[in-house]
Amino acid sequence: MTTPAKQRQGFVLGVLAYVMWGAFPLYWPLLKPSGAAEILAHRVVWSLLTMALVLALAGRMEQLRRLVANPRARRLLTVAAVTIAFNWGTYIYGVNSHRVVETSLGYFINPLVTVLLAVIVLGERLRPLQWIALAIGAIAVLAIAIEYGRPPWIALILAMSFGTYGLVKKQANVDAVESLTFETIVLAPIAFGYLVWLGFAGHQHFTNEGPGHAALIMTTGIVTALPLLCFGAAAIRVPMTTLGLLQYLAPILQFLLGVLALNEHMTTMRWVGFGLVWLALTIFTADALRNQRPISAAVAASELPVRT
């Protein structure tokens, strides 16, 4: 049984994890002039090295070997690797192209998209209030699309890719640390090959912008691993319902950074759209708390860490 002290510790660790994810819009611009693809490739390579070190220090290499020997887990996590690569790359591009508010929208609507995917892919059934929340969320996205003059592609790609990622990870049922290590193993050959090509083509920035820039690039592995480790420690100490509520910290912080710190413009229609999203999330969360039995796949996926 988890003691109150451990629950408090877990709550603090969970808050730290989501605050770190929420602060990512301040981190990725520091890696310019590297482009989104170069940053993504470095993130994969340095994350692999960092996660391998974490596993070695924790004495968990045997768990990774068992994972590699499991064909079903390999197939599922290969799909997860592809989807998280799209998610990471899209997020980095969104932040560094000054569309932080739109990236936050992606993670606000992610729980709703996850629920929709659970209905479509797994055939799960929703309660009436959950359908109402989905309908309001759809109206919100439509309102924002009308204001933008286009669909909010960055938000939609982030929500769909992470929703898919969550459902696949739920099916794989593998610990987050071993899972991320395997995912980066899958992606690393492509990432490393791309970095080598950039170097031969004379377009890489890793060694061309001074030691400070190189050091920052190398921290992408630590920046990826640290919040994940905090989340993992929190997950065994606090109820998943608590983590499900804490997940909103990250997009809230991203939204506030975009509006208050990065001065992204918010029109009246955008406020209306975001207001509808928040209303939908309020209904969805209140219904889940009242019933204390949210649909299994959707909630499990939405409580996965926000790997931005």
C-alpha positions as CSV (number, residue, x, y, z in Angstrom):
1,M,0.0,0.0,0.0
2,T,1.3,3.5,-0.9
3,T,1.8,5.6,2.2
4,P,0.6,9.3,2.3
5,A,4.3,10.3,2.3
6,K,4.9,8.4,-0.9
7,Q,1.8,9.7,-2.5
8,R,2.9,13.3,-1.7
9,Q,6.3,12.5,-3.2
10,G,4.7,11.0,-6.3
11,F,2.5,14.0,-6.7
12,V,5.5,16.3,-6.6
13,L,7.3,14.1,-9.1
14,G,4.3,14.1,-11.4
15,V,4.1,17.9,-11.3
16,L,7.8,18.1,-12.0
17,A,7.4,15.8,-15.1
18,Y,4.5,17.8,-16.6
19,V,6.1,21.2,-15.8
20,M,9.3,20.1,-17.6
21,W,7.2,19.0,-20.6
22,G,5.2,22.2,-20.4
23,A,8.5,24.2,-20.5
24,F,9.7,22.6,-23.8
25,P,8.7,25.7,-25.8
26,L,11.6,27.6,-24.1
27,Y,14.1,24.8,-24.9
28,W,13.8,23.9,-28.5
29,P,14.4,27.5,-29.8
30,L,17.8,27.4,-28.1
31,L,18.9,24.7,-30.6
32,K,18.5,27.0,-33.6
33,P,19.8,27.4,-36.3
34,S,19.5,23.7,-36.4
35,G,16.2,22.8,-38.2
36,A,13.5,20.6,-36.9
37,A,14.7,17.5,-38.7
38,E,18.3,17.9,-37.5
39,I,17.1,18.5,-33.9
40,L,14.8,15.4,-34.1
41,A,17.7,13.2,-35.4
42,H,19.9,14.4,-32.6
43,R,17.2,13.8,-30.0
44,V,16.8,10.2,-31.2
45,V,20.5,9.5,-31.1
46,W,21.2,11.2,-27.7
47,S,18.0,9.7,-26.2
48,L,19.2,6.3,-27.1
49,L,22.5,6.8,-25.5
50,T,20.9,8.3,-22.4
51,M,18.3,5.6,-22.0
52,A,20.9,2.8,-22.5
53,L,22.9,4.4,-19.7
54,V,19.8,4.6,-17.5
55,L,19.0,0.9,-18.1
56,A,22.6,-0.1,-17.5
57,L,22.8,1.8,-14.2
58,A,19.4,0.5,-13.1
59,G,20.4,-3.1,-13.9
60,R,17.5,-3.5,-16.3
61,M,19.3,-4.6,-19.5
62,E,17.7,-8.1,-19.1
63,Q,14.2,-6.6,-19.4
64,L,15.3,-4.9,-22.6
65,R,16.6,-8.2,-23.9
66,R,13.3,-9.9,-23.1
67,L,11.5,-7.2,-24.9
68,V,13.7,-7.6,-28.0
69,A,13.0,-11.3,-28.0
70,N,9.2,-10.7,-28.0
71,P,7.9,-10.5,-31.6
72,R,4.6,-9.0,-30.8
73,A,6.1,-6.3,-28.6
74,R,8.7,-5.6,-31.3
75,R,6.0,-5.1,-33.9
76,L,3.9,-2.8,-31.7
77,L,6.8,-0.7,-30.5
78,T,8.1,-0.3,-34.0
79,V,4.7,1.3,-34.9
80,A,5.0,3.3,-31.7
81,A,8.5,4.5,-32.8
82,V,7.2,5.8,-36.1
83,T,4.3,7.6,-34.5
84,I,6.4,9.2,-31.8
85,A,8.9,10.4,-34.4
86,F,6.1,12.2,-36.2
87,N,5.0,13.6,-32.9
88,W,8.4,14.8,-31.8
89,G,9.2,16.3,-35.2
90,T,5.9,18.1,-35.5
91,Y,6.2,19.5,-32.1
92,I,9.7,20.8,-32.6
93,Y,8.7,22.3,-35.9
94,G,5.6,23.9,-34.4
95,V,7.6,25.5,-31.5
96,N,10.4,26.7,-33.6
97,S,8.0,28.2,-36.2
98,H,6.3,30.3,-33.5
99,R,3.1,28.2,-33.3
100,V,3.3,27.3,-29.6
101,V,-0.3,28.0,-29.0
102,E,-1.3,25.6,-31.8
103,T,0.9,22.9,-30.3
104,S,-0.8,23.3,-27.0
105,L,-4.1,22.8,-28.7
106,G,-2.9,19.4,-29.9
107,Y,-2.3,18.3,-26.4
108,F,-5.5,19.8,-25.1
109,I,-7.5,17.8,-27.6
110,N,-5.4,14.7,-27.3
111,P,-7.6,13.0,-24.6
112,L,-10.7,13.5,-26.8
113,V,-8.9,12.2,-29.9
114,T,-7.7,9.2,-27.8
115,V,-11.2,8.4,-26.8
116,L,-12.4,8.7,-30.4
117,L,-9.6,6.3,-31.5
118,A,-10.6,3.8,-28.8
119,V,-14.2,3.8,-30.2
120,I,-13.1,3.5,-33.8
121,V,-10.2,1.0,-33.4
122,L,-11.2,-1.0,-30.3
123,G,-15.0,-0.7,-30.5
124,E,-15.3,0.8,-27.1
125,R,-18.6,2.5,-26.1
126,L,-18.9,6.0,-24.7
127,R,-21.3,7.4,-22.2
128,P,-23.6,10.3,-23.3
129,L,-21.5,13.0,-21.7
130,Q,-18.4,11.7,-23.4
131,W,-20.1,12.0,-26.8
132,I,-21.1,15.5,-25.8
133,A,-17.5,16.3,-25.0
134,L,-16.3,14.9,-28.3
135,A,-19.0,17.0,-30.2
136,I,-17.9,20.2,-28.4
137,G,-14.3,19.4,-29.2
138,A,-15.1,18.9,-32.9
139,I,-16.9,22.3,-33.0
140,A,-13.9,23.9,-31.3
141,V,-11.5,22.6,-33.9
142,L,-13.9,23.7,-36.7
143,A,-14.1,27.2,-35.2
144,I,-10.3,27.5,-35.0
145,A,-9.9,26.1,-38.5
146,I,-12.3,28.8,-39.8
147,E,-10.3,31.5,-38.0
148,Y,-7.0,30.1,-39.3
149,G,-8.4,29.7,-42.8
150,R,-7.1,26.1,-42.7
151,P,-7.3,23.1,-40.4
152,P,-4.9,23.4,-37.4
153,W,-2.6,20.7,-38.9
154,I,0.1,20.9,-36.3
155,A,-2.5,20.4,-33.5
156,L,-4.2,17.6,-35.3
157,I,-1.0,15.7,-36.2
158,L,0.1,16.0,-32.6
159,A,-3.2,14.8,-31.2
160,M,-3.6,11.9,-33.7
161,S,0.1,10.8,-33.5
162,F,0.1,10.8,-29.7
163,G,-3.3,9.2,-29.5
164,T,-2.2,6.4,-31.8
165,Y,1.1,6.1,-29.9
166,G,-0.9,5.7,-26.6
167,L,-3.1,3.0,-27.9
168,V,-0.2,1.1,-29.4
169,K,1.7,1.4,-26.2
170,K,-1.3,0.2,-24.2
171,Q,-1.4,-3.0,-26.4
172,A,2.3,-3.5,-26.0
173,N,2.1,-3.2,-22.2
174,V,5.8,-2.5,-21.7
175,D,7.5,-0.3,-19.1
176,A,8.1,3.2,-20.4
177,V,11.9,3.2,-19.9
178,E,12.5,-0.1,-21.8
179,S,9.9,1.0,-24.4
180,L,11.5,4.3,-25.2
181,T,14.9,2.6,-25.4
182,F,13.6,0.2,-28.0
183,E,11.8,2.9,-29.9
184,T,15.0,4.9,-30.2
185,I,16.9,1.8,-31.2
186,V,14.4,1.5,-34.1
187,L,14.8,5.1,-35.1
188,A,18.5,5.5,-34.5
189,P,19.9,4.1,-37.7
190,I,17.7,6.5,-39.8
191,A,18.5,9.4,-37.5
192,F,22.2,8.7,-37.5
193,G,22.3,8.2,-41.3
194,Y,20.5,11.5,-41.7
195,L,23.1,13.3,-39.5
196,V,25.9,11.7,-41.5
197,W,24.3,12.9,-44.7
198,L,23.9,16.4,-43.3
199,G,27.6,16.4,-42.4
200,F,28.8,15.4,-45.8
201,A,26.4,17.9,-47.5
202,G,27.8,20.7,-45.3
203,H,24.4,21.5,-43.8
204,Q,24.9,20.3,-40.2
205,H,25.1,22.7,-37.3
206,F,26.3,20.4,-34.5
207,T,30.0,21.3,-34.8
208,N,29.6,24.6,-36.7
209,E,28.0,26.8,-34.1
210,G,30.5,26.4,-31.3
211,P,30.8,24.2,-28.2
212,G,27.9,25.8,-26.5
213,H,25.5,24.8,-29.3
214,A,27.0,21.2,-29.4
215,A,26.5,20.9,-25.6
216,L,22.9,22.0,-25.9
217,I,22.2,19.5,-28.7
218,M,23.7,16.7,-26.5
219,T,21.3,17.6,-23.7
220,T,18.3,16.5,-25.8
221,G,18.8,13.0,-24.4
222,I,18.7,14.2,-20.8
223,V,15.8,16.5,-21.6
224,T,13.9,13.5,-23.0
225,A,14.7,11.1,-20.2
226,L,14.4,13.2,-17.1
227,P,10.7,14.0,-17.2
228,L,10.0,10.4,-18.3
229,L,11.8,9.1,-15.2
230,C,9.9,11.5,-12.9
231,F,6.6,10.4,-14.5
232,G,7.5,6.7,-14.0
233,A,8.3,7.3,-10.4
234,A,5.1,9.2,-9.9
235,A,3.0,6.5,-11.6
236,I,3.8,3.9,-9.0
237,R,3.0,6.3,-6.1
238,V,-0.2,8.2,-7.0
239,P,-3.5,7.0,-8.5
240,M,-3.8,7.1,-12.2
241,T,-6.7,9.5,-11.9
242,T,-4.4,12.0,-10.4
243,L,-1.9,11.6,-13.2
244,G,-4.8,12.0,-15.6
245,L,-5.6,15.4,-14.2
246,L,-2.0,16.4,-14.0
247,Q,-1.6,15.8,-17.7
248,Y,-3.3,19.1,-18.4
249,L,-0.5,21.0,-16.8
250,A,1.8,20.6,-19.8
251,P,-0.6,22.1,-22.5
252,I,-1.7,24.8,-20.0
253,L,1.9,25.9,-19.5
254,Q,2.6,25.7,-23.2
255,F,-0.5,27.9,-23.9
256,L,0.5,30.4,-21.3
257,L,4.1,30.6,-22.6
258,G,2.8,31.1,-26.2
259,V,0.5,33.9,-25.2
260,L,2.3,35.6,-22.4
261,A,6.0,35.0,-23.0
262,L,6.2,34.5,-26.8
263,N,3.5,37.0,-27.6
264,E,1.5,34.9,-30.0
265,H,-1.6,36.6,-31.1
266,M,-5.0,35.4,-29.9
267,T,-8.0,36.5,-31.9
268,T,-11.6,36.4,-30.5
269,M,-12.3,33.3,-32.5
270,R,-9.3,31.5,-31.2
271,W,-10.4,32.3,-27.6
272,V,-13.8,31.0,-28.5
273,G,-12.2,27.8,-29.9
274,F,-10.0,27.2,-26.9
275,G,-12.9,28.0,-24.6
276,L,-14.9,25.2,-26.2
277,V,-12.0,22.8,-25.9
278,W,-11.6,23.6,-22.2
279,L,-15.4,23.1,-21.8
280,A,-15.2,19.8,-23.5
281,L,-12.3,18.7,-21.3
282,T,-14.2,19.8,-18.2
283,I,-17.2,17.7,-19.2
284,F,-15.0,14.7,-20.1
285,T,-13.0,14.9,-16.9
286,A,-16.0,15.5,-14.6
287,D,-17.8,12.5,-16.2
288,A,-14.7,10.3,-15.7
289,L,-14.3,11.3,-12.1
290,R,-18.0,10.8,-11.4
291,N,-18.1,7.3,-12.8
292,Q,-14.6,6.3,-11.6
293,R,-14.4,3.9,-14.5
294,P,-13.3,5.7,-17.6
295,I,-13.0,3.6,-20.7
296,S,-9.9,1.5,-20.3
297,A,-7.9,2.0,-23.4
298,A,-8.7,5.7,-23.7
299,V,-7.8,6.6,-20.1
300,A,-4.7,4.5,-20.1
301,A,-3.4,6.1,-23.3
302,S,-4.3,9.6,-22.2
303,E,-2.3,9.1,-19.0
304,L,0.9,8.2,-20.8
305,P,3.5,10.9,-20.5
306,V,3.3,13.8,-22.9
307,R,6.5,13.0,-24.9
308,T,6.8,16.3,-26.7
